[in-house]
Amino acid sequence: MSKGFVTKDSGKRKEWDSGFKRDTDDGKNRYDLIPVEMLDRLAGLYTRGMEKYGEDNWKLANSDEEIERFKQSAWRHFVDWQSNRNIEEDHAMAVVFNVFAYEYLKGKK
């Protein structure tokens, strides 16, 4: 039974010698191009944040002041990353996390 889902169709097909057919990848995001090592590092940062603050605690930020903290943190981590300071922290992934969090929450307001 359908729950209102549709199967989108570009109208273009790729067919293999076996007869296997699929819609083309034209215009579709290529998540497989993101290096898995970077995803592992980012997941590690999210995991450490969960252990420190609780699962998805960052999603509770809802005021402008709270959301602005992500931008401030991103800048601090960017400066530490760029200057190669405090190398025991993964500043590059902290920048990515803070930008993601800011953009995600800004879009929720």
N, CA, C and O atoms as CSV, one atom per row, in Angstrom:
chain,resi,resn,atom,element,x,y,z
A,1,MET,N,N,0.843,-1.184,0.000
A,1,MET,CA,C,0.000,0.000,0.000
A,1,MET,C,C,0.886,1.244,0.000
A,1,MET,O,O,1.834,1.326,0.781
A,2,SER,N,N,0.597,2.184,-0.842
A,2,SER,CA,C,1.372,3.413,-0.965
A,2,SER,C,C,1.003,4.381,0.147
A,2,SER,O,O,-0.165,4.500,0.517
A,3,LYS,N,N,2.000,5.067,0.676
A,3,LYS,CA,C,1.777,6.068,1.712
A,3,LYS,C,C,1.951,7.463,1.148
A,3,LYS,O,O,2.350,8.377,1.869
A,4,GLY,N,N,1.659,7.638,-0.118
A,4,GLY,CA,C,1.774,8.942,-0.735
A,4,GLY,C,C,3.138,9.220,-1.350
A,4,GLY,O,O,3.379,10.316,-1.854
A,5,PHE,N,N,4.033,8.235,-1.311
A,5,PHE,CA,C,5.337,8.414,-1.932
A,5,PHE,C,C,5.221,8.304,-3.439
A,5,PHE,O,O,4.332,7.631,-3.960
A,6,VAL,N,N,6.119,8.966,-4.125
A,6,VAL,CA,C,6.206,8.847,-5.576
A,6,VAL,C,C,7.626,8.443,-5.928
A,6,VAL,O,O,8.554,8.662,-5.149
A,7,THR,N,N,7.790,7.860,-7.089
A,7,THR,CA,C,9.113,7.571,-7.623
A,7,THR,C,C,9.378,8.597,-8.708
A,7,THR,O,O,8.774,8.561,-9.780
A,8,LYS,N,N,10.292,9.511,-8.414
A,8,LYS,CA,C,10.596,10.567,-9.372
A,8,LYS,C,C,11.288,9.969,-10.586
A,8,LYS,O,O,11.966,8.945,-10.501
A,9,ASP,N,N,11.099,10.632,-11.712
A,9,ASP,CA,C,11.612,10.104,-12.972
A,9,ASP,C,C,12.088,11.256,-13.845
A,9,ASP,O,O,11.320,12.166,-14.160
A,10,SER,N,N,13.360,11.212,-14.233
A,10,SER,CA,C,13.903,12.258,-15.102
A,10,SER,C,C,13.495,12.038,-16.550
A,10,SER,O,O,13.589,12.949,-17.372
A,11,GLY,N,N,13.043,10.830,-16.861
A,11,GLY,CA,C,12.715,10.490,-18.242
A,11,GLY,C,C,13.909,9.950,-19.011
A,11,GLY,O,O,13.770,9.515,-20.154
A,12,LYS,N,N,15.094,9.978,-18.382
A,12,LYS,CA,C,16.311,9.470,-19.022
A,12,LYS,C,C,16.646,8.109,-18.415
A,12,LYS,O,O,16.395,7.876,-17.232
A,13,ARG,N,N,17.204,7.226,-19.209
A,13,ARG,CA,C,17.552,5.887,-18.739
A,13,ARG,C,C,18.966,5.524,-19.170
A,13,ARG,O,O,19.455,5.968,-20.208
A,14,LYS,N,N,19.601,4.713,-18.352
A,14,LYS,CA,C,20.841,4.042,-18.739
A,14,LYS,C,C,20.515,2.559,-18.709
A,14,LYS,O,O,19.897,2.063,-17.767
A,15,GLU,N,N,20.938,1.861,-19.753
A,15,GLU,CA,C,20.689,0.420,-19.816
A,15,GLU,C,C,22.011,-0.293,-20.018
A,15,GLU,O,O,22.836,0.119,-20.833
A,16,TRP,N,N,22.205,-1.371,-19.266
A,16,TRP,CA,C,23.410,-2.187,-19.361
A,16,TRP,C,C,23.140,-3.384,-20.269
A,16,TRP,O,O,21.993,-3.683,-20.604
A,17,ASP,N,N,24.213,-4.059,-20.658
A,17,ASP,CA,C,24.099,-5.230,-21.539
A,17,ASP,C,C,23.199,-6.303,-20.946
A,17,ASP,O,O,22.566,-7.063,-21.680
A,18,SER,N,N,23.139,-6.369,-19.619
A,18,SER,CA,C,22.330,-7.388,-18.953
A,18,SER,C,C,20.833,-7.111,-19.061
A,18,SER,O,O,20.008,-7.983,-18.785
A,19,GLY,N,N,20.493,-5.888,-19.466
A,19,GLY,CA,C,19.091,-5.498,-19.500
A,19,GLY,C,C,18.703,-4.640,-18.305
A,19,GLY,O,O,17.613,-4.068,-18.274
A,20,PHE,N,N,19.593,-4.548,-17.323
A,20,PHE,CA,C,19.378,-3.724,-16.134
A,20,PHE,C,C,19.231,-2.261,-16.557
A,20,PHE,O,O,20.013,-1.757,-17.363
A,21,LYS,N,N,18.212,-1.580,-16.001
A,21,LYS,CA,C,17.954,-0.187,-16.347
A,21,LYS,C,C,17.834,0.639,-15.077
A,21,LYS,O,O,17.318,0.180,-14.058
A,22,ARG,N,N,18.320,1.863,-15.165
A,22,ARG,CA,C,18.180,2.813,-14.057
A,22,ARG,C,C,18.019,4.206,-14.635
A,22,ARG,O,O,18.433,4.488,-15.759
A,23,ASP,N,N,17.411,5.063,-13.842
A,23,ASP,CA,C,17.391,6.482,-14.165
A,23,ASP,C,C,18.840,6.956,-14.154
A,23,ASP,O,O,19.658,6.389,-13.429
A,24,THR,N,N,19.176,7.970,-14.928
A,24,THR,CA,C,20.558,8.465,-14.944
A,24,THR,C,C,20.859,9.237,-13.657
A,24,THR,O,O,19.955,9.567,-12.889
A,25,ASP,N,N,22.129,9.513,-13.441
A,25,ASP,CA,C,22.564,10.294,-12.283
A,25,ASP,C,C,22.630,11.788,-12.588
A,25,ASP,O,O,23.030,12.574,-11.729
A,26,ASP,N,N,22.246,12.186,-13.786
A,26,ASP,CA,C,22.337,13.587,-14.193
A,26,ASP,C,C,21.605,14.491,-13.203
A,26,ASP,O,O,20.438,14.264,-12.884
A,27,GLY,N,N,22.302,15.509,-12.724
A,27,GLY,CA,C,21.698,16.492,-11.836
A,27,GLY,C,C,21.486,16.028,-10.408
A,27,GLY,O,O,20.859,16.738,-9.622
A,28,LYS,N,N,21.992,14.855,-10.051
A,28,LYS,CA,C,21.806,14.325,-8.695
A,28,LYS,C,C,23.077,14.525,-7.881
A,28,LYS,O,O,24.189,14.421,-8.399
A,29,ASN,N,N,22.890,14.814,-6.595
A,29,ASN,CA,C,24.043,14.976,-5.709
A,29,ASN,C,C,24.834,13.688,-5.622
A,29,ASN,O,O,24.265,12.597,-5.609
A,30,ARG,N,N,26.166,13.820,-5.562
A,30,ARG,CA,C,27.066,12.675,-5.499
A,30,ARG,C,C,27.690,12.586,-4.113
A,30,ARG,O,O,28.836,12.989,-3.912
A,31,TYR,N,N,26.936,12.061,-3.168
A,31,TYR,CA,C,27.424,11.907,-1.799
A,31,TYR,C,C,28.624,10.980,-1.724
A,31,TYR,O,O,29.441,11.084,-0.809
A,32,ASP,N,N,28.729,10.077,-2.685
A,32,ASP,CA,C,29.851,9.141,-2.696
A,32,ASP,C,C,31.184,9.833,-2.974
A,32,ASP,O,O,32.238,9.214,-2.830
A,33,LEU,N,N,31.154,11.112,-3.372
A,33,LEU,CA,C,32.391,11.856,-3.606
A,33,LEU,C,C,32.990,12.442,-2.329
A,33,LEU,O,O,34.141,12.879,-2.325
A,34,ILE,N,N,32.209,12.452,-1.244
A,34,ILE,CA,C,32.718,12.955,0.030
A,34,ILE,C,C,33.634,11.888,0.620
A,34,ILE,O,O,33.204,10.752,0.823
A,35,PRO,N,N,34.894,12.237,0.899
A,35,PRO,CA,C,35.814,11.231,1.444
A,35,PRO,C,C,35.311,10.674,2.781
A,35,PRO,O,O,35.013,11.426,3.709
A,36,VAL,N,N,35.226,9.355,2.858
A,36,VAL,CA,C,34.696,8.713,4.057
A,36,VAL,C,C,35.540,9.058,5.289
A,36,VAL,O,O,35.022,9.081,6.405
A,37,GLU,N,N,36.818,9.323,5.095
A,37,GLU,CA,C,37.675,9.697,6.223
A,37,GLU,C,C,37.202,11.006,6.852
A,37,GLU,O,O,37.271,11.170,8.070
A,38,MET,N,N,36.726,11.929,6.034
A,38,MET,CA,C,36.216,13.203,6.560
A,38,MET,C,C,34.893,12.980,7.283
A,38,MET,O,O,34.630,13.602,8.312
A,39,LEU,N,N,34.063,12.093,6.745
A,39,LEU,CA,C,32.809,11.773,7.428
A,39,LEU,C,C,33.082,11.109,8.767
A,39,LEU,O,O,32.391,11.379,9.749
A,40,ASP,N,N,34.093,10.235,8.814
A,40,ASP,CA,C,34.475,9.592,10.077
A,40,ASP,C,C,34.912,10.626,11.109
A,40,ASP,O,O,34.516,10.557,12.272
A,41,ARG,N,N,35.733,11.589,10.675
A,41,ARG,CA,C,36.186,12.630,11.598
A,41,ARG,C,C,35.011,13.467,12.090
A,41,ARG,O,O,34.934,13.792,13.275
A,42,LEU,N,N,34.098,13.817,11.190
A,42,LEU,CA,C,32.943,14.609,11.580
A,42,LEU,C,C,32.033,13.820,12.522
A,42,LEU,O,O,31.536,14.361,13.509
A,43,ALA,N,N,31.821,12.552,12.216
A,43,ALA,CA,C,31.015,11.704,13.106
A,43,ALA,C,C,31.674,11.586,14.478
A,43,ALA,O,O,30.987,11.553,15.499
A,44,GLY,N,N,32.998,11.522,14.501
A,44,GLY,CA,C,33.708,11.485,15.777
A,44,GLY,C,C,33.456,12.739,16.590
A,44,GLY,O,O,33.261,12.664,17.803
A,45,LEU,N,N,33.458,13.894,15.936
A,45,LEU,CA,C,33.188,15.139,16.643
A,45,LEU,C,C,31.758,15.159,17.186
A,45,LEU,O,O,31.539,15.555,18.331
A,46,TYR,N,N,30.786,14.737,16.375
A,46,TYR,CA,C,29.403,14.659,16.851
A,46,TYR,C,C,29.295,13.702,18.041
A,46,TYR,O,O,28.570,13.982,18.996
A,47,THR,N,N,30.007,12.584,17.987
A,47,THR,CA,C,29.960,11.603,19.072
A,47,THR,C,C,30.549,12.181,20.356
A,47,THR,O,O,29.979,12.019,21.435
A,48,ARG,N,N,31.696,12.858,20.233
A,48,ARG,CA,C,32.283,13.485,21.434
A,48,ARG,C,C,31.363,14.557,22.002
A,48,ARG,O,O,31.257,14.702,23.220
A,49,GLY,N,N,30.702,15.304,21.132
A,49,GLY,CA,C,29.737,16.304,21.598
A,49,GLY,C,C,28.559,15.664,22.305
A,49,GLY,O,O,28.078,16.191,23.309
A,50,MET,N,N,28.083,14.524,21.791
A,50,MET,CA,C,26.987,13.808,22.431
A,50,MET,C,C,27.396,13.343,23.819
A,50,MET,O,O,26.625,13.450,24.772
A,51,GLU,N,N,28.617,12.826,23.925
A,51,GLU,CA,C,29.101,12.346,25.225
A,51,GLU,C,C,29.240,13.491,26.228
A,51,GLU,O,O,29.027,13.300,27.425
A,52,LYS,N,N,29.587,14.652,25.752
A,52,LYS,CA,C,29.805,15.807,26.632
A,52,LYS,C,C,28.498,16.518,26.995
A,52,LYS,O,O,28.299,16.893,28.150
A,53,TYR,N,N,27.605,16.705,26.011
A,53,TYR,CA,C,26.413,17.529,26.210
A,53,TYR,C,C,25.086,16.773,26.131
A,53,TYR,O,O,24.054,17.295,26.551
A,54,GLY,N,N,25.104,15.554,25.598
A,54,GLY,CA,C,23.875,14.801,25.392
A,54,GLY,C,C,23.538,14.755,23.906
A,54,GLY,O,O,23.925,15.632,23.133
A,55,GLU,N,N,22.809,13.714,23.529
A,55,GLU,CA,C,22.496,13.502,22.114
A,55,GLU,C,C,21.642,14.637,21.557
A,55,GLU,O,O,20.606,14.986,22.123
A,56,ASP,N,N,22.088,15.201,20.454
A,56,ASP,CA,C,21.377,16.268,19.740
A,56,ASP,C,C,21.116,17.511,20.586
A,56,ASP,O,O,20.216,18.289,20.271
A,57,ASN,N,N,21.890,17.710,21.657
A,57,ASN,CA,C,21.730,18.897,22.499
A,57,ASN,C,C,21.829,20.175,21.672
A,57,ASN,O,O,21.120,21.144,21.942
A,58,TRP,N,N,22.694,20.183,20.676
A,58,TRP,CA,C,22.899,21.382,19.857
A,58,TRP,C,C,21.620,21.823,19.146
A,58,TRP,O,O,21.459,23.001,18.826
A,59,LYS,N,N,20.716,20.881,18.901
A,59,LYS,CA,C,19.468,21.214,18.218
A,59,LYS,C,C,18.493,21.987,19.109
A,59,LYS,O,O,17.488,22.505,18.623
A,60,LEU,N,N,18.785,22.068,20.404
A,60,LEU,CA,C,17.910,22.800,21.323
A,60,LEU,C,C,18.068,24.315,21.199
A,60,LEU,O,O,17.188,25.064,21.621
A,61,ALA,N,N,19.175,24.769,20.627
A,61,ALA,CA,C,19.394,26.212,20.477
A,61,ALA,C,C,18.282,26.794,19.612
A,61,ALA,O,O,18.046,26.324,18.499
A,62,ASN,N,N,17.595,27.825,20.128
A,62,ASN,CA,C,16.492,28.383,19.345
A,62,ASN,C,C,16.423,29.900,19.358
A,62,ASN,O,O,15.634,30.478,18.610
A,63,SER,N,N,17.220,30.560,20.180
A,63,SER,CA,C,17.214,32.020,20.155
A,63,SER,C,C,18.344,32.509,19.262
A,63,SER,O,O,19.287,31.772,18.975
A,64,ASP,N,N,18.240,33.749,18.829
A,64,ASP,CA,C,19.310,34.324,18.002
A,64,ASP,C,C,20.649,34.257,18.729
A,64,ASP,O,O,21.675,33.951,18.121
A,65,GLU,N,N,20.639,34.542,20.025
A,65,GLU,CA,C,21.878,34.521,20.808
A,65,GLU,C,C,22.495,33.119,20.831
A,65,GLU,O,O,23.705,32.964,20.666
A,66,GLU,N,N,21.662,32.113,21.036
A,66,GLU,CA,C,22.163,30.734,21.068
A,66,GLU,C,C,22.724,30.328,19.702
A,66,GLU,O,O,23.803,29.743,19.611
A,67,ILE,N,N,21.988,30.642,18.660
A,67,ILE,CA,C,22.410,30.251,17.318
A,67,ILE,C,C,23.673,31.002,16.908
A,67,ILE,O,O,24.526,30.448,16.214
A,68,GLU,N,N,23.796,32.243,17.326
A,68,GLU,CA,C,24.985,33.039,17.010
A,68,GLU,C,C,26.243,32.424,17.631
A,68,GLU,O,O,27.342,32.620,17.113
A,69,ARG,N,N,26.096,31.687,18.732
A,69,ARG,CA,C,27.247,31.039,19.374
A,69,ARG,C,C,27.953,30.069,18.435
A,69,ARG,O,O,29.169,29.895,18.523
A,70,PHE,N,N,27.207,29.441,17.543
A,70,PHE,CA,C,27.824,28.526,16.574
A,70,PHE,C,C,28.748,29.290,15.631
A,70,PHE,O,O,29.829,28.807,15.295
A,71,LYS,N,N,28.332,30.466,15.207
A,71,LYS,CA,C,29.160,31.275,14.324
A,71,LYS,C,C,30.429,31.718,15.063
A,71,LYS,O,O,31.525,31.669,14.505
A,72,GLN,N,N,30.276,32.147,16.309
A,72,GLN,CA,C,31.432,32.557,17.109
A,72,GLN,C,C,32.412,31.397,17.300
A,72,GLN,O,O,33.625,31.569,17.187
A,73,SER,N,N,31.870,30.226,17.589
A,73,SER,CA,C,32.711,29.045,17.788
A,73,SER,C,C,33.410,28.649,16.495
A,73,SER,O,O,34.578,28.263,16.511
A,74,ALA,N,N,32.699,28.742,15.377
A,74,ALA,CA,C,33.311,28.418,14.084
A,74,ALA,C,C,34.515,29.315,13.831
A,74,ALA,O,O,35.558,28.844,13.379
A,75,TRP,N,N,34.377,30.599,14.118
A,75,TRP,CA,C,35.501,31.529,13.919
A,75,TRP,C,C,36.689,31.176,14.804
A,75,TRP,O,O,37.829,31.162,14.340
A,76,ARG,N,N,36.425,30.890,16.082
A,76,ARG,CA,C,37.526,30.527,16.993
A,76,ARG,C,C,38.243,29.282,16.491
A,76,ARG,O,O,39.472,29.238,16.452
A,77,HIS,N,N,37.472,28.275,16.109
A,77,HIS,CA,C,38.088,27.041,15.617
A,77,HIS,C,C,38.812,27.271,14.296
A,77,HIS,O,O,39.857,26.667,14.055
A,78,PHE,N,N,38.275,28.135,13.435
A,78,PHE,CA,C,38.948,28.432,12.179
A,78,PHE,C,C,40.313,29.074,12.442
A,78,PHE,O,O,41.304,28.709,11.809
A,79,VAL,N,N,40.363,30.019,13.364
A,79,VAL,CA,C,41.635,30.680,13.693
A,79,VAL,C,C,42.621,29.667,14.261
A,79,VAL,O,O,43.799,29.685,13.904
A,80,ASP,N,N,42.155,28.787,15.139
A,80,ASP,CA,C,43.044,27.757,15.691
A,80,ASP,C,C,43.506,26.798,14.596
A,80,ASP,O,O,44.669,26.394,14.578
A,81,TRP,N,N,42.606,26.431,13.684
A,81,TRP,CA,C,42.981,25.537,12.583
A,81,TRP,C,C,43.991,26.223,11.670
A,81,TRP,O,O,45.010,25.630,11.316
A,82,GLN,N,N,43.719,27.458,11.290
A,82,GLN,CA,C,44.568,28.187,10.355
A,82,GLN,C,C,45.945,28.445,10.948
A,82,GLN,O,O,46.945,28.396,10.232
A,83,SER,N,N,46.008,28.718,12.240
A,83,SER,CA,C,47.291,29.035,12.874
A,83,SER,C,C,47.988,27.800,13.433
A,83,SER,O,O,49.082,27.889,13.990
A,84,ASN,N,N,47.335,26.636,13.276
A,84,ASN,CA,C,47.907,25.368,13.753
A,84,ASN,C,C,48.112,25.361,15.268
A,84,ASN,O,O,49.075,24.783,15.772
A,85,ARG,N,N,47.204,26.005,15.978
A,85,ARG,CA,C,47.257,26.051,17.443
A,85,ARG,C,C,46.384,24.965,18.035
A,85,ARG,O,O,45.430,24.501,17.412
A,86,ASN,N,N,46.725,24.573,19.237
A,86,ASN,CA,C,45.905,23.619,19.996
A,86,ASN,C,C,45.567,22.393,19.152
A,86,ASN,O,O,44.399,22.046,18.977
A,87,ILE,N,N,46.598,21.749,18.637
A,87,ILE,CA,C,46.390,20.686,17.644
A,87,ILE,C,C,45.805,19.402,18.227
A,87,ILE,O,O,45.565,18.449,17.485
A,88,GLU,N,N,45.571,19.356,19.541
A,88,GLU,CA,C,44.940,18.158,20.115
A,88,GLU,C,C,43.446,18.109,19.786
A,88,GLU,O,O,42.820,17.058,19.923
A,89,GLU,N,N,42.867,19.236,19.353
A,89,GLU,CA,C,41.464,19.279,18.949
A,89,GLU,C,C,41.373,19.241,17.428
A,89,GLU,O,O,42.267,19.729,16.736
A,90,ASP,N,N,40.295,18.664,16.908
A,90,ASP,CA,C,40.078,18.621,15.465
A,90,ASP,C,C,39.339,19.899,15.059
A,90,ASP,O,O,38.121,19.893,14.875
A,91,HIS,N,N,40.088,20.986,14.924
A,91,HIS,CA,C,39.488,22.286,14.647
A,91,HIS,C,C,38.794,22.328,13.295
A,91,HIS,O,O,37.769,22.994,13.150
A,92,ALA,N,N,39.331,21.634,12.311
A,92,ALA,CA,C,38.700,21.640,10.986
A,92,ALA,C,C,37.278,21.092,11.070
A,92,ALA,O,O,36.355,21.678,10.506
A,93,MET,N,N,37.097,19.984,11.762
A,93,MET,CA,C,35.760,19.407,11.868
A,93,MET,C,C,34.879,20.234,12.791
A,93,MET,O,O,33.661,20.260,12.619
A,94,ALA,N,N,35.477,20.913,13.769
A,94,ALA,CA,C,34.697,21.804,14.631
A,94,ALA,C,C,34.145,22.973,13.822
A,94,ALA,O,O,33.024,23.421,14.063
A,95,VAL,N,N,34.926,23.468,12.862
A,95,VAL,CA,C,34.425,24.521,11.969
A,95,VAL,C,C,33.241,23.982,11.178
A,95,VAL,O,O,32.194,24.626,11.103
A,96,VAL,N,N,33.405,22.807,10.592
A,96,VAL,CA,C,32.333,22.206,9.787
A,96,VAL,C,C,31.078,22.015,10.642
A,96,VAL,O,O,29.981,22.382,10.222
A,97,PHE,N,N,31.234,21.444,11.834
A,97,PHE,CA,C,30.086,21.225,12.716
A,97,PHE,C,C,29.361,22.539,13.012
A,97,PHE,O,O,28.139,22.624,12.887
A,98,ASN,N,N,30.121,23.556,13.403
A,98,ASN,CA,C,29.496,24.824,13.784
A,98,ASN,C,C,28.794,25.496,12.612
A,98,ASN,O,O,27.730,26.091,12.789
A,99,VAL,N,N,29.367,25.411,11.433
A,99,VAL,CA,C,28.712,25.969,10.246
A,99,VAL,C,C,27.438,25.174,9.944
A,99,VAL,O,O,26.390,25.759,9.672
A,100,PHE,N,N,27.529,23.845,9.992
A,100,PHE,CA,C,26.344,23.008,9.769
A,100,PHE,C,C,25.250,23.363,10.774
A,100,PHE,O,O,24.096,23.570,10.397
A,101,ALA,N,N,25.619,23.432,12.058
A,101,ALA,CA,C,24.639,23.705,13.112
A,101,ALA,C,C,23.994,25.067,12.896
A,101,ALA,O,O,22.773,25.198,12.987
A,102,TYR,N,N,24.803,26.075,12.613
A,102,TYR,CA,C,24.272,27.419,12.390
A,102,TYR,C,C,23.291,27.420,11.212
A,102,TYR,O,O,22.180,27.939,11.326
A,103,GLU,N,N,23.699,26.848,10.100
A,103,GLU,CA,C,22.851,26.841,8.907
A,103,GLU,C,C,21.569,26.031,9.123
A,103,GLU,O,O,20.495,26.430,8.674
A,104,TYR,N,N,21.690,24.896,9.812
A,104,TYR,CA,C,20.531,24.054,10.096
A,104,TYR,C,C,19.517,24.801,10.965
A,104,TYR,O,O,18.324,24.837,10.666
A,105,LEU,N,N,20.026,25.399,12.052
A,105,LEU,CA,C,19.125,26.060,12.991
A,105,LEU,C,C,18.587,27.387,12.445
A,105,LEU,O,O,17.446,27.753,12.725
A,106,LYS,N,N,19.388,28.095,11.681
A,106,LYS,CA,C,18.934,29.329,11.048
A,106,LYS,C,C,17.750,29.025,10.128
A,106,LYS,O,O,16.801,29.804,10.042
A,107,GLY,N,N,17.820,27.893,9.450
A,107,GLY,CA,C,16.739,27.490,8.550
A,107,GLY,C,C,15.481,27.047,9.273
A,107,GLY,O,O,14.410,26.995,8.669
A,108,LYS,N,N,15.589,26.727,10.552
A,108,LYS,CA,C,14.441,26.281,11.354
A,108,LYS,C,C,13.645,27.447,11.931
A,108,LYS,O,O,12.505,27.270,12.359
A,109,LYS,N,N,14.248,28.647,11.944
A,109,LYS,CA,C,13.584,29.817,12.559
A,109,LYS,C,C,12.510,30.369,11.669
A,109,LYS,O,O,11.854,31.347,12.027
